[in-house]
Amino acid sequence: MPSLDTKVCEQQTHFLSEKNKGLDKLIELITVSIDTPFAQKRFAEEAHITNVTFLSDYRGAEFGKTYGLFLKDPHILARTVMVIDAHNQVRYLQITPELAQLPDLNEAFAVAKSLITAN
């Protein structure tokens, strides 16, 4: 996601944390942003989010560049939701056409759940 200090990113992270339909007990939920680890820690503490792993792509934006999600100007990540399986294969990917648009997290949850039940 672009930055945790925006309203839409805050909504997306709360949705992931609070409305994941119990998936947080079965899989790792991860938020990746360009924010520094210190900013991510502050956000998680202030929002009381303990069931999401926060990863920073602050240095070098390697995650964003690897997955084609890095927006050079203004140096942020595209708003995205993805599901990666146990073999590190991307099984679901949605990049929103607008940064202010939330991705379909319910669809991502459904894909993740189908992968769990298939195993």
C-alpha positions in Angstrom: 0.0 0.0 0.0 1.1 3.6 -0.5 1.4 4.9 3.1 -0.3 4.0 6.4 -0.7 7.7 7.1 -3.5 8.1 4.6 -7.2 7.5 5.2 -7.6 4.8 2.6 -4.5 2.8 3.7 -5.8 3.0 7.3 -9.1 1.7 6.2 -7.5 -1.1 4.2 -5.3 -2.2 7.1 -8.2 -2.1 9.6 -10.3 -4.2 7.2 -7.5 -6.7 6.8 -7.0 -6.9 10.5 -10.7 -6.9 11.7 -12.7 -8.4 8.9 -10.5 -11.3 7.6 -13.1 -13.9 8.7 -10.7 -15.8 11.0 -8.0 -16.2 8.4 -5.5 -14.5 10.7 -5.5 -17.7 12.8 -4.6 -19.8 9.7 -2.3 -17.7 7.5 0.0 -14.7 7.9 -1.5 -11.4 7.0 1.1 -8.9 5.7 1.0 -5.2 4.9 3.8 -3.8 2.9 4.3 -0.1 2.5 7.1 2.4 1.8 6.7 3.7 5.4 9.7 3.4 7.7 9.6 0.5 10.2 9.2 3.2 12.9 6.1 4.7 11.3 4.6 1.2 10.8 5.3 0.3 14.5 3.7 3.6 15.6 0.6 3.0 13.4 0.2 -0.6 14.6 0.4 0.4 18.2 -2.0 3.4 17.9 -4.5 1.2 15.9 -4.1 -1.7 18.3 -3.3 -4.1 15.4 -1.4 -7.2 16.5 -2.5 -9.8 13.9 -0.9 -8.2 10.8 2.8 -8.3 10.0 4.1 -4.9 8.8 7.0 -4.9 6.3 8.7 -1.8 5.1 9.9 -1.4 1.5 11.4 1.9 2.5 15.0 1.1 1.5 15.2 0.6 -2.2 11.6 -0.4 -2.8 12.8 -3.9 -3.8 9.4 -5.5 -3.2 7.6 -2.9 -5.2 10.1 -3.2 -8.1 10.1 -7.0 -8.1 6.3 -7.2 -8.3 5.9 -4.1 -10.6 4.1 -2.2 -7.9 6.6 0.7 -7.3 5.4 4.1 -8.5 8.6 6.0 -9.0 7.0 9.4 -8.7 5.8 9.9 -5.9 7.9 7.0 -4.5 5.1 4.8 -3.2 3.6 1.4 -3.8 0.5 0.9 -5.8 -2.6 0.0 -3.8 -2.8 -3.7 -4.1 -4.0 -6.9 -2.6 -2.4 -10.2 -3.3 -2.6 -13.8 -2.1 0.6 -15.8 -2.2 0.5 -19.6 -1.6 2.8 -21.8 0.4 5.0 -22.2 -2.7 5.4 -18.4 -3.1 3.2 -18.4 -6.1 1.0 -15.3 -6.6 -2.6 -16.8 -6.7 -4.5 -13.6 -6.6 -3.6 -10.0 -7.5 -5.6 -6.9 -7.7 -4.1 -3.5 -8.4 -6.6 -0.7 -8.0 -6.8 1.8 -10.9 -7.0 4.6 -8.4 -4.9 5.0 -5.2 -8.0 6.2 -3.3 -9.9 3.0 -4.2 -9.9 0.0 -1.8 -9.1 -3.3 -3.3 -11.6 -6.2 -3.0 -10.3 -7.8 0.2 -13.3 -10.1 0.4 -12.3 -11.7 -2.9 -8.7 -12.1 -1.7 -10.0 -13.7 1.5 -12.1 -16.1 -0.5 -9.1 -17.1 -2.6 -6.9 -17.6 0.5 -9.6 -19.7 2.1 -9.9 -21.9 -1.0 -6.2 -22.5 -0.9 -6.4 -23.6 2.7 -9.3 -25.9 2.2 -7.6 -27.4 -0.9 -4.7 -28.5 1.2 
